[in-house]
Amino acid sequence: AELEQGRLMQRTVALADGTVTLAEAASPAELSVNAQQLVNTFGPEYRMLLIGAGQLAEYLATMARFSGFAVTLCDPRAEYRSAWAVPGVALTTVMPDDAVVAFRPDRRSCVVALTHDPKLDDLALLEALQTEAFYVGAIGSRRNAEARRERMIEHFDQTAASLVRLRGPIGIYIGSKTPPEIAVSVMAEILAVKNSVALPRETEVANAKAMREVA
């Protein structure tokens, strides 16, 4: 059950009597053997929680799966879930903030909101910001991203400091217009953050668009 939930598990075999114990692992590790035991870890190294089904989510989930992520999709809206067609993705129908709690994001997890609906996105994002998730972000324009921050500060007692980890608009600027292009942009940013690559400010969507307007 733990593996199905995307958790990293450590399996220890005592060489003296063959006793096997399972425990949740804090981080990935290579197979190790000594005179007393054999220890190995199992499960996906990284996980992604997507909030909101749709074409963009399908492309992003597919790219994430190929990149080694275990992917969970949350959408309480039956009309959006009915068209979902990406195999190997766990589906949950609970409200997004409850999905974040159940997902238990850790430092190997990312949470991406794609619904454009504040009633679904905002509480999930706030919940995710309280976790160790290495990436928390939401799709949307610069205007929508700023409106989201203002809502969170006005209605949810947030501050600029508490929202510093919230990414939006998400993705790196590649002039993307179509869902596949936007998914490439978002996945590239997620992988850069995962791999501790500091991207130049001009690659951030908001900064790049502002620079183009000035030019």
C-alpha positions as CSV (number, residue, x, y, z in Angstrom):
1,A,0.0,0.0,0.0
2,E,2.8,2.4,0.8
3,L,4.5,1.9,-2.6
4,E,1.1,2.5,-4.3
5,Q,0.9,5.8,-2.5
6,G,4.3,6.8,-3.9
7,R,6.3,6.4,-0.7
8,L,9.9,5.4,-0.6
9,M,10.3,2.2,1.4
10,Q,13.4,0.6,3.0
11,R,13.5,-3.2,3.1
12,T,16.0,-4.7,5.5
13,V,16.8,-8.5,5.6
14,A,18.6,-9.9,8.6
15,L,21.1,-12.3,7.2
16,A,21.2,-14.5,10.3
17,D,17.6,-15.6,10.2
18,G,16.0,-14.0,7.0
19,T,13.7,-11.7,9.0
20,V,12.4,-8.9,6.8
21,T,11.4,-5.5,8.0
22,L,9.8,-2.6,6.1
23,A,10.0,1.1,7.0
24,E,9.5,4.4,5.2
25,A,12.8,5.7,3.9
26,A,13.9,9.3,4.3
27,S,15.9,9.4,1.1
28,P,16.9,7.1,-1.8
29,A,19.9,4.9,-1.2
30,E,22.0,2.3,-3.0
31,L,21.8,-1.4,-2.1
32,S,24.0,-2.0,0.9
33,V,25.2,-5.3,2.5
34,N,27.2,-6.0,5.6
35,A,27.8,-9.0,7.9
36,Q,24.4,-8.5,9.6
37,Q,21.9,-7.3,7.0
38,L,21.0,-6.4,3.4
39,V,19.3,-3.0,3.0
40,N,17.5,-1.7,-0.2
41,T,15.1,1.0,-1.0
42,F,12.1,0.8,-3.3
43,G,9.6,3.2,-4.8
44,P,9.6,6.3,-6.9
45,E,12.3,8.8,-6.1
46,Y,10.0,11.8,-7.0
47,R,6.3,12.4,-7.0
48,M,3.9,14.9,-8.6
49,L,0.4,15.9,-7.5
50,L,-1.6,17.6,-10.2
51,I,-4.7,19.6,-9.3
52,G,-7.2,19.6,-12.2
53,A,-7.7,17.2,-15.2
54,G,-7.5,18.5,-18.7
55,Q,-5.3,18.5,-21.8
56,L,-2.4,20.3,-20.1
57,A,-2.5,17.9,-17.2
58,E,-2.4,15.0,-19.6
59,Y,0.7,16.2,-21.3
60,L,2.4,17.2,-18.1
61,A,1.6,13.8,-16.4
62,T,2.9,12.0,-19.4
63,M,6.2,13.9,-19.4
64,A,6.5,13.5,-15.6
65,R,6.0,9.7,-15.9
66,F,8.7,9.5,-18.5
67,S,10.9,11.6,-16.2
68,G,10.6,9.0,-13.4
69,F,7.8,10.7,-11.3
70,A,4.9,8.9,-9.8
71,V,1.9,11.0,-10.7
72,T,-1.4,11.5,-8.8
73,L,-4.2,13.5,-10.3
74,C,-6.8,15.2,-8.2
75,D,-10.1,16.5,-9.6
76,P,-13.4,16.4,-7.8
77,R,-15.2,17.4,-11.0
78,A,-16.6,14.3,-12.7
79,E,-17.0,16.0,-16.1
80,Y,-13.3,16.7,-16.2
81,R,-12.2,13.3,-14.9
82,S,-14.3,11.4,-17.5
83,A,-12.0,12.3,-20.4
84,W,-8.7,11.4,-18.5
85,A,-6.7,9.0,-20.6
86,V,-3.2,8.8,-19.2
87,P,-2.3,5.3,-17.9
88,G,-0.3,4.8,-14.7
89,V,-1.6,7.9,-12.9
90,A,-3.4,7.5,-9.6
91,L,-6.8,9.4,-9.5
92,T,-8.4,11.0,-6.4
93,T,-11.8,12.7,-6.3
94,V,-11.5,14.4,-2.9
95,M,-11.2,18.2,-2.6
96,P,-7.7,19.4,-3.5
97,D,-6.7,20.6,-0.1
98,D,-7.6,17.2,1.3
99,A,-5.7,15.5,-1.5
100,V,-2.6,17.4,-0.5
101,V,-2.9,16.3,3.1
102,A,-3.4,12.7,1.9
103,F,-0.5,13.0,-0.5
104,R,1.9,13.9,2.3
105,P,4.3,15.9,0.2
106,D,8.0,15.6,1.1
107,R,11.2,17.1,-0.4
108,R,10.8,14.7,-3.3
109,S,7.4,16.0,-4.2
110,C,5.9,18.7,-6.3
111,V,2.4,20.1,-6.4
112,V,1.0,21.8,-9.5
113,A,-2.5,23.5,-9.7
114,L,-4.0,23.6,-13.1
115,T,-7.7,24.4,-12.7
116,H,-7.7,28.2,-13.0
117,D,-10.4,28.0,-10.2
118,P,-9.5,29.7,-6.9
119,K,-12.0,27.6,-5.1
120,L,-10.0,24.5,-6.0
121,D,-6.5,25.8,-6.3
122,D,-6.0,28.3,-3.5
123,L,-6.5,26.0,-0.4
124,A,-4.5,23.2,-2.0
125,L,-1.6,25.6,-2.7
126,L,-1.7,26.9,0.9
127,E,-1.7,23.4,2.2
128,A,1.2,22.5,0.0
129,L,3.2,25.5,1.1
130,Q,3.2,24.1,4.6
131,T,5.0,20.9,3.5
132,E,8.5,20.2,2.3
133,A,7.5,20.0,-1.4
134,F,10.3,21.2,-3.5
135,Y,8.0,22.8,-6.0
136,V,4.6,24.4,-5.5
137,G,3.0,26.4,-8.3
138,A,-0.1,27.3,-10.3
139,I,-0.9,27.9,-13.9
140,G,-2.2,31.3,-15.0
141,S,-1.3,34.7,-16.3
142,R,0.8,37.3,-14.5
143,R,-2.4,39.1,-13.6
144,N,-4.0,36.0,-12.2
145,A,-0.9,35.1,-10.3
146,E,-0.8,38.6,-8.7
147,A,-4.6,38.3,-7.9
148,R,-4.0,34.9,-6.2
149,R,-1.3,36.4,-4.0
150,E,-3.5,39.3,-3.0
151,R,-6.4,36.9,-2.2
152,M,-4.2,34.8,0.0
153,I,-2.8,37.8,1.9
154,E,-6.2,39.4,2.3
155,H,-8.3,36.4,3.1
156,F,-5.9,33.7,4.5
157,D,-3.6,35.8,6.6
158,Q,-0.6,35.1,4.4
159,T,2.4,37.5,3.9
160,A,4.8,38.1,1.1
161,A,7.3,36.0,3.1
162,S,5.0,33.1,3.6
163,L,4.2,33.0,-0.2
164,V,7.8,33.3,-1.4
165,R,7.9,29.6,-2.4
166,L,4.7,29.9,-4.4
167,R,5.5,29.9,-8.1
168,G,3.3,31.6,-10.7
169,P,3.2,32.1,-13.6
170,I,4.8,28.7,-13.7
171,G,7.2,27.4,-16.4
172,I,10.2,28.9,-18.2
173,Y,9.6,31.3,-21.0
174,I,9.8,29.6,-24.4
175,G,6.9,31.5,-26.1
176,S,4.6,28.6,-25.5
177,K,1.0,28.9,-26.7
178,T,-0.4,25.3,-27.0
179,P,-0.9,22.8,-24.2
180,P,2.0,20.6,-25.2
181,E,4.3,23.6,-25.3
182,I,3.1,24.9,-22.0
183,A,3.7,21.4,-20.5
184,V,7.3,21.4,-21.8
185,S,7.8,24.8,-20.2
186,V,6.4,23.7,-16.8
187,M,8.2,20.4,-16.8
188,A,11.5,22.1,-17.6
189,E,11.1,24.4,-14.7
190,I,10.2,21.5,-12.3
191,L,13.3,19.5,-13.4
192,A,15.5,22.5,-13.0
193,V,14.3,23.0,-9.4
194,K,14.6,19.3,-8.8
195,N,18.2,19.3,-10.0
196,S,19.1,22.5,-8.1
197,V,19.7,24.5,-11.3
198,A,19.4,28.2,-10.8
199,L,17.6,29.6,-13.9
200,P,18.4,33.1,-15.1
201,R,15.7,35.7,-14.2
202,E,15.0,36.3,-17.9
203,T,13.7,32.7,-18.3
204,E,10.9,33.3,-15.7
205,V,7.7,33.8,-17.5
206,A,6.7,37.0,-15.7
207,N,10.1,38.6,-16.2
208,A,10.5,37.5,-19.8
209,K,7.2,38.9,-20.8
210,A,7.8,42.2,-18.9
211,M,11.2,42.6,-20.7
212,R,9.6,42.0,-24.1
213,E,7.0,44.7,-23.4
214,V,9.7,47.2,-22.5
215,A,11.7,46.3,-25.6
